[in-house]
Amino acid sequence: MDVELKKIIDDIENNRVKGLDYLFSVGSKNIVSILNKSLNKEEISEKEAEELFLIENVDDLSLLVVLADKIRKEDVGNDVTYVVNRNINFTNICNTYCGFCNFMAPEGDSRAYFLTMDEIKDKVHEARENGATEVCMQGGMHPDIDGNFYLEIIKSVKDAVPDMHTHCFSPFEVHYGAETLDIPIGEFVSKLKDVGHGTFPGTAAEILSEDVRQIIAPGKITTDQWVHTIKEIHKAGMNTTSTIMYGHVDKPFHWAKHFNILRDIQKETGGITEFVPLRFIPWDTRLYKKGLSREGPTDLDQLKMYAVARLFFRGWINNIQVSWVKQGPEFAQYCLNAGANDFGGTLMEEKITTAAGGKFGQYFPPDEFRRLTFEINRRPVERSTKYDYIKVFEDDFKVVENS
């Protein structure tokens, strides 16, 4: 943790001990008015969310973070959940050329790979041997695959380990799969469901605003297409997560707009299980090397992202997930005191962030999740993909299995 971040956290913690009444008394009038709405379970508007993202004053920041933590405790309690899972990126061959991605490789490149179904099965077996209940699979947009390939992936996982939960395929992949088979998105989702597929990651959202998408990912589906695909998934009775990838060419008003789109989807469908902010990792990306982006979000941006999410999505999306891969375990741990309640997954094999220059490795063992959770006096819980409890850890020695 760098010196500047440590000072910000020290200031917040010094204010935390003074209590919310004190913080409300010293907060800026407009910020206090907005935060009182959330305290009273009234919705924060898009414009008000933008104002919260623009906070710089340490007293206002402290009030935001401490209130978000209080509301987290009221709404979801003191448990910190995590899932034992494995990432399987089945190919990095891609023809989309997103500026923020260094994972992709053109066909014929020395870095290019494409897993066979047998190799995928082997990885699924290894995941179960290491206690995984979920495999999370996404890949590059390989020009030679179609929707049937995605169906075969699910069949292969189920053939290897029948009760392994599949958390696979972004809305971009779902849209692409349906398009290649020339069938409606809802029909393709039903096909995936029929072969045993579980849930979908709400990735490929990046920033749901076309001015940003045209700079960072012009080859991806549009905002309207992303929203339509997510809704079709939900209409089929299946769940997704939701994400934001921020800190590149975007601004706080984009974040607020993105939040509002997600909340409107959830109001209509109720199909979102969690919200996952993903900080932009710049170092090895074309976007950054060309001077088109900044160096990712600031630490202050990240704190505000979690806190504002907790308030903005109150009553609609209960689970807010930190990202140890992108933030590092220590800062991710602190964000659990700023509105978040979920530590994410063990991953076992994470390639996309590391390809972009991320520093925090490809695997985080469950006992480390538990250690970091106990350190902040919270209770660690191993969960399923859909947030059912699997194991509750009262301490290092007492484990309650959920039957």
FILOFI-151850 format. One record per residue: residue number from 0; residue in one letter; x, y negated, z of N, C-alpha, C in turn. Coordinates in steps of 0.05 Angstrom, whole numbers, plus 5000, padded with zeros to 4 digits. Example, Ala and Ser with C-alpha at 12.3 -4.5 7.8 and 13.67 -1.06 7.14 Angstrom:
BEGIN
R;0;A;5264;5114;5156;5246;5090;5156;5264;5066;5156
R;1;S;5257;5045;5142;5273;5021;5143;5258;4999;5157
This chain:
BEGIN
R;0;M;5017;5024;5000;5000;5000;5000;5018;4975;5000
R;1;D;5013;4957;4981;5031;4934;4979;5024;4913;5001
R;2;V;5042;4894;5003;5040;4874;5025;5015;4857;5023
R;3;E;5009;4849;4998;4985;4832;4994;4959;4846;5002
R;4;L;4957;4871;4993;4933;4887;5000;4932;4891;5030
R;5;K;4954;4897;5043;4954;4902;5072;4945;4877;5087
R;6;K;4953;4853;5077;4944;4829;5090;4914;4825;5087
R;7;I;4903;4830;5063;4874;4828;5059;4859;4847;5078
R;8;I;4869;4872;5080;4856;4891;5098;4858;4883;5127
R;9;D;4882;4873;5135;4885;4864;5162;4865;4841;5169
R;10;D;4862;4823;5150;4843;4800;5154;4815;4811;5157
R;11;I;4807;4830;5140;4780;4841;5142;4776;4856;5168
R;12;E;4796;4871;5177;4793;4886;5201;4793;4868;5226
R;13;N;4808;4846;5225;4807;4827;5247;4779;4814;5249
R;14;N;4767;4810;5226;4740;4799;5226;4719;4820;5233
R;15;R;4724;4845;5225;4705;4867;5231;4699;4869;5261
R;16;V;4720;4866;5277;4717;4869;5306;4701;4846;5318
R;17;K;4699;4824;5304;4683;4801;5314;4653;4806;5310
R;18;G;4646;4825;5293;4618;4832;5289;4604;4817;5267
R;19;L;4581;4829;5258;4566;4818;5236;4554;4791;5243
R;20;D;4544;4787;5268;4532;4762;5275;4552;4739;5271
R;21;Y;4576;4744;5280;4597;4723;5276;4602;4718;5246
R;22;L;4604;4740;5231;4610;4737;5202;4588;4723;5187
R;23;F;4563;4728;5195;4541;4714;5182;4542;4684;5190
R;24;S;4551;4678;5214;4552;4650;5223;4574;4634;5209
R;25;V;4595;4647;5199;4616;4632;5186;4617;4635;5155
R;26;G;4599;4652;5145;4598;4656;5116;4587;4633;5101
R;27;S;4594;4631;5075;4583;4610;5058;4553;4613;5056
R;28;K;4539;4591;5054;4510;4591;5055;4498;4609;5034
R;29;N;4507;4606;5009;4495;4621;4987;4501;4651;4990
R;30;I;4526;4658;4999;4533;4686;5002;4516;4698;5025
R;31;V;4513;4684;5046;4497;4693;5069;4468;4699;5060
R;32;S;4457;4680;5043;4430;4684;5033;4427;4709;5017
R;33;I;4447;4715;4999;4446;4739;4982;4448;4764;5000
R;34;L;4467;4764;5019;4471;4788;5035;4448;4793;5054
R;35;N;4435;4772;5063;4411;4776;5079;4389;4791;5064
R;36;K;4388;4787;5038;4368;4802;5022;4374;4832;5023
R;37;S;4399;4839;5020;4406;4867;5021;4401;4879;5049
R;38;L;4408;4864;5069;4403;4873;5096;4374;4879;5101
R;39;N;4356;4863;5088;4328;4867;5091;4316;4885;5069
R;40;K;4333;4899;5055;4325;4919;5035;4311;4906;5011
R;41;E;4318;4881;5006;4309;4868;4982;4330;4871;4960
R;42;E;4321;4872;4935;4341;4876;4913;4357;4851;4908
R;43;I;4383;4855;4902;4400;4834;4893;4398;4832;4863
R;44;S;4396;4808;4852;4394;4804;4824;4421;4807;4810
R;45;E;4420;4808;4783;4445;4809;4768;4462;4785;4773
R;46;K;4450;4761;4773;4464;4736;4777;4476;4736;4806
R;47;E;4462;4746;4825;4472;4746;4853;4495;4766;4855
R;48;A;4494;4788;4841;4516;4807;4841;4541;4794;4830
R;49;E;4538;4779;4808;4561;4764;4797;4573;4745;4818
R;50;E;4556;4731;4833;4567;4713;4854;4583;4728;4875
R;51;L;4573;4752;4882;4588;4768;4901;4615;4777;4890
R;52;F;4616;4784;4865;4641;4792;4852;4661;4769;4851
R;53;L;4651;4745;4852;4669;4721;4850;4679;4712;4878
R;54;I;4671;4726;4899;4680;4718;4926;4711;4718;4928
R;55;E;4722;4697;4939;4751;4696;4945;4756;4689;4974
R;56;N;4738;4675;4987;4741;4667;5015;4742;4692;5033
R;57;V;4761;4693;5051;4765;4717;5067;4742;4722;5086
R;58;D;4729;4701;5096;4706;4706;5113;4682;4718;5097
R;59;D;4678;4708;5073;4656;4719;5056;4663;4747;5048
R;60;L;4688;4752;5041;4697;4779;5034;4693;4798;5058
R;61;S;4700;4790;5081;4697;4806;5105;4667;4813;5110
R;62;L;4651;4792;5107;4622;4797;5111;4611;4817;5090
R;63;L;4619;4814;5065;4611;4833;5044;4619;4861;5051
R;64;V;4644;4865;5058;4655;4892;5063;4642;4904;5088
R;65;V;4641;4889;5109;4630;4900;5134;4600;4906;5132
R;66;L;4586;4889;5118;4557;4894;5114;4553;4919;5097
R;67;A;4569;4921;5076;4567;4945;5058;4572;4970;5074
R;68;D;4591;4969;5092;4598;4992;5109;4575;4999;5128
R;69;K;4562;4978;5139;4539;4982;5156;4516;4995;5141
R;70;I;4511;4985;5117;4489;4995;5101;4495;5024;5092
R;71;R;4520;5029;5086;4528;5057;5080;4521;5075;5103
R;72;K;4527;5067;5127;4521;5084;5151;4491;5087;5155
R;73;E;4476;5066;5151;4447;5067;5154;4434;5086;5133
R;74;D;4444;5084;5108;4431;5098;5086;4440;5127;5082
R;75;V;4466;5132;5087;4476;5160;5082;4492;5171;5105
R;76;G;4494;5157;5127;4508;5167;5150;4538;5166;5149
R;77;N;4551;5181;5167;4580;5180;5170;4595;5203;5156
R;78;D;4581;5220;5141;4594;5242;5127;4609;5231;5103
R;79;V;4632;5242;5098;4647;5237;5073;4648;5263;5058
R;80;T;4636;5263;5034;4634;5287;5019;4656;5289;4998
R;81;Y;4661;5314;4990;4680;5319;4968;4672;5345;4955
R;82;V;4681;5350;4930;4675;5374;4916;4701;5388;4907
R;83;V;4702;5414;4910;4725;5429;4901;4720;5436;4872
R;84;N;4735;5423;4854;4730;5427;4826;4756;5428;4810
R;85;R;4754;5434;4785;4777;5434;4767;4769;5419;4741
R;86;N;4787;5401;4733;4784;5388;4708;4795;5406;4686
R;87;I;4780;5409;4664;4791;5424;4641;4786;5406;4617
R;88;N;4807;5393;4608;4806;5377;4583;4812;5395;4560
R;89;F;4792;5403;4545;4795;5426;4526;4810;5418;4501
R;90;T;4812;5393;4494;4829;5384;4472;4835;5355;4476
R;91;N;4859;5347;4466;4865;5318;4465;4865;5308;4437
R;92;I;4858;5325;4418;4856;5316;4390;4831;5299;4387
R;93;C;4834;5275;4377;4812;5256;4377;4815;5236;4354
R;94;N;4793;5229;4342;4794;5209;4320;4780;5183;4327
R;95;T;4777;5178;4353;4762;5154;4362;4781;5130;4367
R;96;Y;4805;5135;4377;4826;5115;4380;4817;5092;4399
R;97;C;4807;5099;4422;4800;5078;4442;4826;5065;4452
R;98;G;4825;5039;4454;4850;5024;4461;4859;5029;4489
R;99;F;4841;5038;4507;4848;5042;4535;4858;5070;4541
R;100;C;4860;5087;4520;4866;5116;4524;4893;5123;4512
R;101;N;4909;5136;4528;4934;5147;4517;4934;5178;4518
R;102;F;4911;5189;4524;4908;5218;4526;4906;5230;4498
R;103;M;4893;5216;4480;4887;5227;4453;4913;5231;4437
R;104;A;4911;5249;4418;4932;5254;4398;4919;5261;4372
R;105;P;4929;5251;4350;4919;5259;4324;4927;5288;4318
R;106;E;4911;5301;4301;4917;5329;4294;4944;5330;4281
R;107;G;4960;5349;4289;4987;5352;4278;5009;5339;4295
R;108;D;5000;5322;4314;5019;5309;4332;5032;5329;4350
R;109;S;5056;5325;4359;5070;5344;4376;5056;5347;4403
R;110;R;5041;5327;4412;5027;5328;4437;4999;5341;4435
R;111;A;4990;5345;4411;4962;5355;4407;4959;5384;4417
R;112;Y;4936;5389;4429;4930;5417;4437;4900;5421;4435
R;113;F;4892;5446;4433;4863;5454;4431;4861;5481;4444
R;114;L;4848;5482;4468;4846;5507;4482;4827;5526;4468
R;115;T;4834;5552;4469;4816;5572;4459;4795;5579;4480
R;116;M;4774;5593;4473;4754;5601;4493;4766;5619;4514
R;117;D;4785;5636;4506;4798;5654;4526;4815;5637;4545
R;118;E;4828;5617;4536;4844;5600;4553;4825;5584;4573
R;119;I;4802;5576;4563;4783;5563;4581;4774;5582;4602
R;120;K;4768;5607;4594;4759;5627;4614;4781;5632;4635
R;121;D;4806;5633;4626;4828;5637;4646;4828;5614;4666
R;122;K;4824;5590;4656;4825;5567;4674;4801;5567;4694
R;123;V;4778;5577;4684;4755;5579;4701;4760;5600;4723
R;124;H;4771;5623;4715;4778;5643;4735;4798;5632;4756
R;125;E;4818;5618;4747;4837;5605;4766;4823;5586;4784
R;126;A;4804;5570;4773;4790;5551;4790;4775;5565;4812
R;127;R;4761;5587;4806;4746;5601;4827;4765;5614;4847
R;128;E;4788;5624;4838;4808;5635;4857;4818;5614;4876
R;129;N;4817;5589;4868;4825;5567;4886;4801;5553;4900
R;130;G;4778;5567;4899;4755;5557;4915;4737;5538;4901
R;131;A;4741;5533;4875;4724;5514;4861;4696;5524;4857
R;132;T;4677;5505;4860;4649;5511;4854;4640;5497;4828
R;133;E;4658;5480;4817;4651;5465;4793;4675;5463;4774
R;134;V;4670;5465;4748;4690;5457;4729;4679;5433;4714
R;135;C;4696;5413;4711;4688;5388;4698;4703;5387;4671
R;136;M;4688;5387;4650;4701;5389;4623;4693;5367;4604
R;137;Q;4713;5354;4593;4709;5335;4572;4733;5337;4554
R;138;G;4732;5326;4530;4755;5328;4512;4753;5307;4491
R;139;G;4774;5306;4474;4775;5288;4452;4753;5294;4432
R;140;M;4747;5275;4415;4727;5279;4394;4740;5291;4369
R;141;H;4745;5317;4371;4758;5332;4350;4741;5332;4325
R;142;P;4753;5325;4302;4736;5323;4278;4724;5349;4268
R;143;D;4735;5371;4277;4726;5397;4266;4706;5412;4284
R;144;I;4698;5400;4307;4679;5413;4325;4651;5402;4320
R;145;D;4631;5417;4328;4604;5407;4327;4589;5415;4353
R;146;G;4563;5411;4353;4548;5417;4377;4549;5446;4386
R;147;N;4552;5464;4367;4554;5492;4374;4579;5498;4391
R;148;F;4600;5483;4386;4625;5487;4402;4619;5481;4431
R;149;Y;4604;5460;4437;4597;5454;4465;4580;5476;4477
R;150;L;4562;5487;4462;4546;5510;4472;4564;5534;4478
R;151;E;4584;5539;4461;4602;5561;4465;4619;5557;4490
R;152;I;4626;5533;4496;4642;5527;4520;4625;5535;4545
R;153;I;4600;5528;4546;4584;5535;4569;4581;5565;4571
R;154;K;4576;5578;4549;4573;5607;4549;4599;5620;4559
R;155;S;4622;5610;4551;4647;5621;4560;4651;5618;4590
R;156;V;4645;5595;4601;4647;5591;4630;4629;5610;4645
R;157;K;4604;5613;4636;4585;5631;4649;4593;5660;4646
R;158;D;4606;5667;4624;4616;5694;4620;4638;5700;4639
R;159;A;4655;5680;4644;4678;5683;4662;4670;5684;4692
R;160;V;4654;5664;4700;4645;5662;4728;4616;5653;4727
R;161;P;4597;5671;4728;4569;5664;4723;4558;5642;4740
R;162;D;4567;5640;4766;4555;5619;4783;4572;5594;4784
R;163;M;4592;5591;4767;4607;5566;4766;4590;5544;4754
R;164;H;4589;5522;4769;4573;5499;4759;4589;5484;4737
R;165;T;4576;5479;4715;4589;5464;4693;4580;5434;4694
R;166;H;4600;5417;4698;4595;5388;4698;4610;5378;4673
R;167;C;4597;5376;4651;4611;5373;4625;4596;5354;4606
R;168;F;4612;5342;4589;4604;5327;4566;4592;5299;4572
R;169;S;4606;5280;4563;4597;5252;4566;4574;5247;4547
R;170;P;4559;5225;4552;4538;5218;4533;4548;5215;4504
R;171;F;4573;5207;4501;4585;5205;4474;4586;5233;4461
R;172;E;4595;5253;4477;4597;5280;4467;4569;5292;4462
R;173;V;4550;5285;4479;4523;5295;4475;4511;5283;4449
R;174;H;4515;5257;4446;4505;5244;4422;4518;5256;4397
R;175;Y;4544;5261;4399;4559;5272;4376;4550;5301;4370
R;176;G;4546;5316;4392;4537;5344;4388;4510;5345;4374
R;177;A;4491;5328;4382;4465;5328;4370;4467;5319;4341
R;178;E;4483;5298;4336;4486;5287;4309;4498;5308;4290
R;179;T;4518;5323;4299;4530;5343;4281;4512;5366;4275
R;180;L;4492;5371;4292;4473;5393;4287;4447;5382;4273
R;181;D;4447;5355;4270;4424;5342;4258;4398;5348;4273
R;182;I;4399;5346;4299;4375;5350;4316;4373;5327;4336
R;183;P;4350;5322;4347;4347;5301;4367;4364;5307;4392
R;184;I;4371;5286;4406;4388;5289;4429;4374;5306;4450
R;185;G;4348;5302;4455;4334;5317;4474;4334;5347;4468
R;186;E;4333;5354;4443;4333;5382;4434;4361;5394;4440
R;187;F;4382;5379;4435;4409;5389;4440;4413;5393;4470
R;188;V;4404;5374;4486;4406;5377;4515;4391;5402;4524
R;189;S;4368;5407;4513;4353;5431;4520;4369;5457;4513
R;190;K;4383;5456;4491;4399;5479;4483;4421;5484;4503
R;191;L;4434;5462;4512;4455;5465;4533;4443;5476;4559
R;192;K;4420;5466;4566;4406;5475;4591;4399;5505;4588
R;193;D;4390;5513;4565;4382;5541;4561;4405;5561;4564
R;194;V;4430;5552;4559;4453;5570;4562;4466;5568;4589
R;195;G;4453;5552;4607;4462;5552;4635;4478;5527;4644
R;196;H;4478;5507;4627;4494;5483;4634;4482;5469;4658
R;197;G;4499;5456;4675;4491;5444;4700;4485;5414;4699
R;198;T;4506;5398;4698;4502;5369;4699;4522;5355;4679
R;199;F;4518;5329;4676;4534;5314;4657;4548;5290;4671
R;200;P;4573;5285;4665;4586;5261;4675;4576;5237;4659
R;201;G;4571;5215;4673;4561;5191;4660;4584;5174;4651
R;202;T;4603;5186;4638;4627;5172;4629;4622;5161;4600
R;203;A;4642;5151;4588;4640;5137;4562;4623;5112;4564
R;204;A;4617;5104;4588;4602;5079;4592;4621;5055;4590
R;205;E;4645;5058;4601;4665;5037;4602;4651;5012;4613
R;206;I;4646;4991;4596;4630;4968;4603;4606;4968;4583
R;207;L;4582;4967;4593;4558;4969;4577;4551;4941;4566
R;208;S;4569;4931;4549;4565;4905;4536;4580;4905;4510
R;209;E;4567;4899;4488;4579;4903;4462;4603;4886;4457
R;210;D;4605;4862;4468;4628;4845;4464;4653;4858;4474
R;211;V;4651;4872;4496;4674;4887;4508;4679;4912;4492
R;212;R;4659;4928;4487;4662;4953;4473;4675;4951;4446
R;213;Q;4669;4929;4432;4681;4925;4406;4711;4920;4407
R;214;I;4720;4911;4430;4749;4907;4434;4763;4933;4443
R;215;I;4751;4946;4463;4766;4968;4476;4759;4996;4463
R;216;A;4735;4998;4451;4727;5025;4441;4707;5021;4418
R;217;P;4715;5009;4396;4696;5004;4374;4686;5029;4361
R;218;G;4700;5052;4365;4691;5077;4352;4672;5093;4369
R;219;K;4666;5083;4393;4647;5098;4410;4618;5089;4405
R;220;I;4600;5104;4417;4572;5097;4414;4566;5070;4426
R;221;T;4545;5057;4418;4538;5031;4428;4525;5033;4455
R;222;T;4522;5010;4468;4508;5010;4494;4480;5022;4491
R;223;D;4465;5014;4471;4438;5024;4468;4438;5054;4464
R;224;Q;4457;5064;4449;4459;5093;4444;4466;5108;4470
R;225;W;4484;5096;4486;4492;5108;4511;4467;5110;4530
R;226;V;4453;5088;4532;4429;5087;4549;4408;5107;4540
R;227;H;4403;5108;4514;4384;5127;4503;4392;5156;4509
R;228;T;4417;5162;4506;4427;5189;4511;4424;5197;4540
R;229;I;4431;5179;4558;4428;5184;4587;4399;5189;4594
R;230;K;4382;5173;4583;4353;5176;4589;4342;5203;4578
R;231;E;4352;5211;4554;4343;5237;4543;4353;5260;4561
R;232;I;4377;5258;4571;4387;5278;4590;4369;5280;4614
R;233;H;4362;5258;4625;4345;5257;4649;4317;5267;4643
R;234;K;4307;5260;4620;4280;5269;4612;4279;5300;4610
R;235;A;4302;5312;4604;4303;5341;4602;4305;5354;4630
R;236;G;4304;5338;4651;4305;5349;4678;4334;5354;4687
R;237;M;4353;5341;4675;4381;5345;4682;4393;5319;4693
R;238;N;4413;5322;4710;4425;5299;4723;4451;5290;4710
R;239;T;4458;5265;4714;4484;5254;4707;4495;5238;4730
R;240;T;4521;5233;4729;4532;5212;4746;4530;5186;4731
R;241;S;4541;5164;4742;4543;5139;4728;4571;5127;4734
R;242;T;4582;5112;4715;4609;5102;4719;4611;5074;4708
R;243;I;4633;5061;4715;4642;5036;4703;4672;5038;4701
R;244;M;4683;5030;4678;4713;5029;4675;4720;5000;4671
R;245;Y;4733;4988;4691;4735;4959;4692;4764;4949;4697
R;246;G;4768;4924;4691;4794;4912;4696;4811;4909;4672
R;247;H;4800;4905;4648;4815;4903;4623;4810;4877;4610
R;248;V;4789;4875;4593;4782;4849;4581;4755;4839;4592
R;249;D;4744;4854;4610;4718;4848;4622;4719;4826;4643
R;250;K;4696;4815;4650;4694;4794;4670;4672;4802;4691
R;251;P;4671;4789;4713;4651;4796;4733;4622;4795;4723
R;252;F;4616;4777;4704;4588;4778;4694;4583;4803;4678
R;253;H;4603;4815;4666;4599;4841;4653;4593;4863;4673
R;254;W;4607;4862;4696;4602;4882;4717;4573;4881;4726
R;255;A;4564;4856;4731;4537;4853;4741;4516;4862;4721
R;256;K;4521;4856;4695;4504;4865;4674;4503;4896;4673
R;257;H;4527;4908;4675;4529;4937;4674;4514;4949;4698
R;258;F;4517;4938;4721;4502;4947;4745;4472;4947;4740
R;259;N;4463;4925;4728;4434;4921;4724;4423;4942;4705
R;260;I;4439;4949;4684;4430;4969;4665;4428;4996;4679
R;261;L;4448;5003;4696;4447;5028;4710;4423;5030;4729
R;262;R;4418;5008;4743;4396;5008;4762;4369;5011;4748
R;263;D;4367;4998;4725;4342;5000;4710;4338;5029;4700
R;264;I;4359;5042;4691;4357;5070;4683;4348;5087;4707
R;265;Q;4360;5083;4730;4353;5099;4753;4324;5094;4762
R;266;K;4315;5070;4759;4286;5064;4766;4268;5079;4748
R;267;E;4276;5082;4723;4259;5096;4703;4260;5126;4706
R;268;T;4284;5137;4710;4287;5166;4708;4294;5180;4735
R;269;G;4308;5166;4753;4316;5179;4778;4337;5201;4774
R;270;G;4351;5201;4751;4368;5224;4745;4398;5220;4752
R;271;I;4405;5197;4764;4433;5192;4770;4440;5201;4799
R;272;T;4461;5217;4802;4468;5228;4828;4488;5210;4843
R;273;E;4504;5195;4828;4525;5179;4842;4535;5158;4823
R;274;F;4549;5138;4835;4562;5117;4819;4592;5119;4825
R;275;V;4608;5119;4803;4637;5122;4805;4651;5100;4791
R;276;P;4661;5080;4805;4678;5059;4793;4705;5071;4786
R;277;L;4714;5065;4761;4740;5075;4752;4757;5051;4743
R;278;R;4778;5046;4758;4795;5024;4751;4811;5030;4726
R;279;F;4815;5010;4709;4831;5013;4685;4860;5017;4693
R;280;I;4872;5038;4682;4901;5043;4685;4914;5034;4660
R;281;P;4930;5012;4660;4938;4999;4636;4964;5009;4623
R;282;W;4983;5020;4639;5011;5018;4632;5019;5030;4605
R;283;D;5008;5053;4598;5016;5066;4573;4995;5064;4551
R;284;T;4976;5046;4554;4954;5044;4535;4960;5024;4513
R;285;R;4949;5028;4489;4953;5009;4467;4941;4982;4474
R;286;L;4919;4982;4488;4905;4957;4495;4924;4938;4511
R;287;Y;4938;4950;4530;4957;4934;4547;4982;4928;4532
R;288;K;4993;4947;4517;5018;4942;4503;5016;4921;4481
R;289;K;4991;4917;4471;4987;4897;4450;4980;4869;4463
R;290;G;4980;4869;4490;4974;4843;4503;4945;4835;4504
R;291;L;4927;4855;4499;4899;4848;4498;4885;4850;4524
R;292;S;4897;4863;4544;4884;4867;4570;4901;4857;4593
R;293;R;4889;4855;4616;4904;4849;4640;4913;4875;4652
R;294;E;4927;4874;4675;4939;4897;4687;4920;4912;4705
R;295;G;4896;4916;4696;4876;4929;4713;4864;4910;4733
R;296;P;4844;4919;4748;4831;4902;4768;4850;4897;4791
R;297;T;4847;4875;4805;4862;4870;4829;4851;4888;4852
R;298;D;4866;4890;4873;4857;4905;4896;4831;4892;4907
R;299;L;4830;4866;4906;4807;4851;4916;4783;4858;4899
R;300;D;4787;4860;4872;4765;4868;4854;4755;4895;4862
R;301;Q;4773;4914;4868;4764;4941;4874;4748;4942;4900
R;302;L;4757;4928;4920;4741;4927;4945;4713;4916;4940
R;303;K;4712;4894;4925;4686;4883;4919;4668;4901;4902
R;304;M;4681;4916;4884;4666;4935;4868;4650;4955;4885
R;305;Y;4664;4967;4905;4650;4986;4922;4629;4973;4939
R;306;A;4636;4950;4951;4617;4937;4969;4592;4928;4954
R;307;V;4596;4915;4932;4573;4905;4917;4556;4928;4906
R;308;A;4569;4950;4898;4554;4973;4889;4536;4984;4911
R;309;R;4546;4985;4936;4530;4995;4958;4505;4978;4962
R;310;L;4508;4952;4959;4486;4934;4964;4467;4933;4940
R;311;F;4478;4932;4916;4462;4929;4892;4445;4954;4886
R;312;F;4457;4977;4891;4442;5002;4885;4427;5013;4909
R;313;R;4424;4997;4930;4411;5006;4954;4382;5015;4948
R;314;G;4376;5040;4957;4350;5051;4952;4348;5065;4925
R;315;W;4368;5064;4909;4367;5076;4882;4389;5096;4877
R;316;I;4414;5089;4883;4437;5107;4880;4451;5108;4907
R;317;N;4449;5130;4921;4459;5131;4948;4489;5137;4950
R;318;N;4499;5152;4931;4527;5162;4932;4546;5144;4916
R;319;I;4566;5133;4929;4586;5116;4917;4613;5130;4920
R;320;Q;4627;5136;4898;4651;5152;4899;4676;5136;4895
R;321;V;4696;5141;4912;4723;5130;4907;4738;5147;4888
R;322;S;4761;5137;4878;4777;5152;4859;4806;5153;4868
R;323;W;4813;5175;4882;4840;5178;4892;4860;5179;4869
R;324;V;4851;5189;4845;4869;5191;4822;4877;5163;4813
R;325;K;4859;5145;4812;4864;5119;4801;4873;5098;4822
R;326;Q;4865;5102;4847;4871;5082;4868;4894;5091;4886
R;327;G;4899;5117;4887;4917;5128;4907;4901;5135;4932
R;328;P;4909;5156;4947;4894;5166;4970;4890;5145;4992
R;329;E;4911;5129;4997;4909;5110;5020;4889;5088;5015
R;330;F;4889;5076;4992;4870;5055;4986;4842;5067;4982
R;331;A;4840;5090;4970;4814;5103;4968;4802;5108;4995
R;332;Q;4819;5117;5014;4810;5121;5041;4798;5095;5053
R;333;Y;4811;5073;5048;4801;5048;5059;4774;5040;5047
R;334;C;4771;5045;5021;4746;5038;5008;4722;5054;5019
R;335;L;4727;5076;5033;4706;5090;5047;4695;5073;5070
R;336;N;4710;5053;5078;4700;5034;5099;4690;5008;5086
R;337;A;4686;5009;5060;4676;4985;5045;4651;4992;5029
R;338;G;4637;5013;5037;4612;5020;5024;4611;5047;5011
R;339;A;4634;5060;5006;4634;5086;4993;4630;5108;5013
R;340;N;4621;5131;5002;4616;5154;5020;4626;5181;5008
R;341;D;4637;5180;4984;4645;5205;4972;4674;5203;4962
R;342;F;4690;5225;4967;4718;5225;4960;4724;5236;4932
R;343;G;4703;5246;4919;4707;5257;4892;4716;5286;4894
R;344;G;4732;5294;4874;4739;5322;4872;4768;5328;4873
R;345;T;4775;5353;4877;4803;5362;4878;4816;5360;4851
R;346;L;4801;5364;4830;4809;5363;4802;4827;5385;4792
R;347;M;4849;5390;4806;4868;5411;4800;4883;5406;4774
R;348;E;4871;5393;4755;4885;5389;4729;4873;5364;4716
R;349;E;4886;5341;4721;4875;5316;4711;4895;5304;4692
R;350;K;4887;5299;4667;4906;5291;4646;4902;5263;4636
R;351;I;4877;5253;4637;4871;5228;4623;4884;5204;4638
R;352;T;4881;5203;4664;4892;5181;4680;4923;5183;4679
R;353;T;4934;5206;4682;4963;5209;4682;4975;5201;4655
R;354;A;4960;5207;4634;4970;5200;4607;4971;5170;4603
R;355;A;4954;5156;4617;4953;5126;4616;4973;5113;4634
R;356;G;4988;5129;4650;5008;5118;4668;5001;5119;4697
R;357;G;4979;5133;4704;4971;5136;4732;4992;5150;4748
R;358;K;4995;5143;4774;5017;5152;4791;5010;5175;4810
R;359;F;4985;5182;4812;4977;5198;4835;4971;5227;4830
R;360;G;4982;5238;4809;4982;5266;4806;4956;5279;4796
R;361;Q;4956;5305;4796;4934;5320;4783;4918;5337;4802
R;362;Y;4925;5337;4828;4911;5355;4847;4912;5342;4874
R;363;F;4889;5344;4888;4888;5335;4916;4875;5357;4932
R;364;P;4889;5370;4950;4878;5393;4964;4856;5386;4984
R;365;P;4837;5404;4988;4815;5398;5006;4824;5390;5034
R;366;D;4845;5402;5044;4853;5396;5072;4863;5367;5074
R;367;E;4872;5355;5051;4880;5327;5051;4856;5309;5052
R;368;F;4834;5316;5037;4809;5302;5040;4800;5301;5069
R;369;R;4801;5325;5081;4792;5327;5109;4809;5310;5128
R;370;R;4835;5312;5124;4854;5296;5141;4848;5266;5140
R;371;L;4845;5256;5115;4841;5228;5111;4813;5219;5122
R;372;T;4794;5237;5121;4767;5231;5132;4768;5231;5162
R;373;F;4780;5250;5175;4782;5250;5204;4797;5226;5214
R;374;E;4817;5216;5198;4832;5192;5207;4815;5167;5210
R;375;I;4793;5166;5195;4775;5143;5197;4750;5149;5213
R;376;N;4752;5171;5229;4731;5179;5247;4704;5185;5233
R;377;R;4706;5198;5211;4682;5207;5196;4683;5237;5194
R;378;R;4661;5249;5185;4659;5278;5184;4662;5287;5155
R;379;P;4682;5304;5148;4684;5314;5121;4665;5337;5115
R;380;V;4654;5336;5091;4635;5356;5082;4642;5365;5054
R;381;E;4646;5391;5050;4648;5401;5022;4620;5403;5011
R;382;R;4616;5392;4987;4589;5391;4975;4589;5405;4948
R;383;S;4565;5409;4938;4562;5418;4911;4562;5394;4892
R;384;T;4560;5399;4867;4559;5377;4847;4535;5359;4852
R;385;K;4513;5371;4861;4488;5356;4866;4485;5347;4895
R;386;Y;4506;5348;4910;4507;5338;4938;4493;5355;4958
R;387;D;4489;5380;4952;4481;5399;4973;4505;5405;4989
R;388;Y;4502;5408;5016;4524;5414;5033;4532;5443;5031
R;389;I;4558;5448;5029;4569;5476;5029;4583;5482;5055
R;390;K;4601;5465;5063;4615;5469;5089;4617;5442;5103
R;391;V;4610;5442;5129;4612;5419;5146;4635;5423;5165
R;392;F;4653;5404;5167;4677;5407;5184;4674;5389;5208
R;393;E;4668;5401;5231;4665;5386;5255;4692;5377;5266
R;394;D;4712;5394;5261;4740;5387;5266;4757;5406;5250
R;395;D;4783;5406;5254;4801;5423;5238;4796;5453;5241
R;396;F;4783;5460;5263;4780;5488;5269;4751;5498;5268
R;397;K;4732;5480;5269;4704;5488;5270;4691;5481;5243
R;398;V;4682;5502;5228;4670;5498;5202;4642;5510;5203
R;399;V;4622;5495;5195;4595;5505;5193;4588;5510;5164
R;400;E;4584;5535;5157;4576;5543;5130;4547;5538;5126
R;401;N;4539;5525;5104;4511;5520;5098;4500;5544;5083
R;402;S;4481;5557;5094;4469;5580;5081;4444;5572;5065
